[in-house]
Amino acid sequence: MTLDKDATVGAVMVTRPEVNSVTWPQFTKTPKGFVPVSFDNDVRIPAQGGAAHVRTVITYQEVAGLQLPKTIKNTVRPAARPMKRKSP
């Protein structure tokens, strides 16, 4: 796991015999703190071959003063090559 300069998680890597995964979360700052707005995830299950790229995008709504998820959208595609983190 790596942390960015604002102390948010920059990347999480999992390497196990069953799965290899790298996740790059992206956060936005709100008056009450940071909330995750997207995740890019490259995942590979060695026993099943090729890798997949999963992109998750989250939108929020305020409910009783809290920022709660309004929508969560996942897009899955084959990962032709490992994804490199993009600057926000």
Backbone torsions as a table, in degrees:
resi	resn	phi	psi	omega
1	MET	NA	140.4	174.7
2	THR	-122.2	151.2	177.2
3	LEU	-113.6	140.8	174.6
4	ASP	-81.9	172.8	-176.3
5	LYS	-62.0	-22.9	178.1
6	ASP	-91.7	12.5	177.6
7	ALA	71.0	16.3	171.6
8	THR	-88.7	158.3	179.7
9	VAL	-69.2	126.1	179.4
10	GLY	-91.3	-36.3	-179.9
11	ALA	-163.0	149.7	176.0
12	VAL	-131.5	128.0	-179.8
13	MET	-119.5	132.2	176.8
14	VAL	-123.0	123.5	177.3
15	THR	-126.4	111.8	180.0
16	ARG	-139.5	162.7	178.1
17	PRO	-58.9	-31.6	-176.2
18	GLU	-83.0	-27.3	-173.7
19	VAL	-158.5	144.4	170.8
20	ASN	-120.8	129.9	-174.8
21	SER	-147.2	141.1	171.9
22	VAL	-130.4	128.8	179.9
23	THR	-121.3	131.8	176.3
24	TRP	-116.1	100.7	177.7
25	PRO	-82.1	155.1	174.6
26	GLN	-129.3	134.8	-176.0
27	PHE	-119.0	157.5	170.3
28	THR	-125.4	146.9	-177.9
29	LYS	-90.5	132.6	174.9
30	THR	-116.6	169.2	177.6
31	PRO	-57.9	-22.3	-178.3
32	LYS	-104.0	7.7	179.3
33	GLY	128.7	-168.9	-178.0
34	PHE	-90.7	144.1	171.6
35	VAL	-128.0	143.6	177.5
36	PRO	-73.9	133.7	179.5
37	VAL	-113.7	-20.1	176.1
38	SER	-160.6	158.2	175.5
39	PHE	-137.0	130.0	169.2
40	ASP	-108.2	129.4	-173.6
41	ASN	-136.3	121.4	170.1
42	ASP	-100.4	125.9	-177.2
43	VAL	-133.0	141.6	177.9
44	ARG	-139.1	129.0	174.7
45	ILE	-106.1	103.3	-172.7
46	PRO	-50.5	-38.6	-178.0
47	ALA	-68.7	-16.3	-177.8
48	GLN	-111.5	5.7	174.0
49	GLY	90.5	-127.5	-169.9
50	GLY	-56.0	160.9	-178.6
51	ALA	-91.1	161.8	175.7
52	ALA	-129.2	150.6	174.5
53	HIS	-112.3	127.0	179.7
54	VAL	-116.8	126.0	175.8
55	ARG	-114.6	126.0	178.4
56	THR	-116.0	128.7	178.4
57	VAL	-122.1	131.2	-176.2
58	ILE	-119.4	130.8	170.0
59	THR	-110.4	156.7	-173.8
60	TYR	-122.9	159.8	172.9
61	GLN	-138.8	151.6	178.4
62	GLU	-90.9	128.3	177.8
63	VAL	-132.2	117.5	179.3
64	ALA	51.1	41.0	177.7
65	GLY	82.1	1.5	-180.0
66	LEU	-109.9	145.8	172.9
67	GLN	-87.9	108.3	-179.4
68	LEU	-115.9	149.3	179.7
69	PRO	-58.3	134.0	174.9
70	LYS	-98.9	-47.8	176.3
71	THR	-136.7	148.8	173.0
72	ILE	-132.3	118.8	-177.6
73	LYS	-119.1	126.7	176.8
74	ASN	-109.3	135.7	173.6
75	THR	-124.2	128.0	-178.2
76	VAL	-119.4	133.8	176.5
77	ARG	-146.5	159.9	174.8
78	PRO	-62.9	141.9	177.4
79	ALA	-96.4	105.8	-179.3
80	ALA	-70.0	-33.5	178.4
81	ARG	-153.2	156.8	-179.5
82	PRO	-57.1	140.0	-179.5
83	MET	-82.3	140.0	175.7
84	LYS	-100.4	143.0	-178.3
85	ARG	-63.8	136.3	177.1
86	LYS	-99.6	143.7	177.8
87	SER	-70.2	141.0	-179.2
88	PRO	-67.0	NA	NA
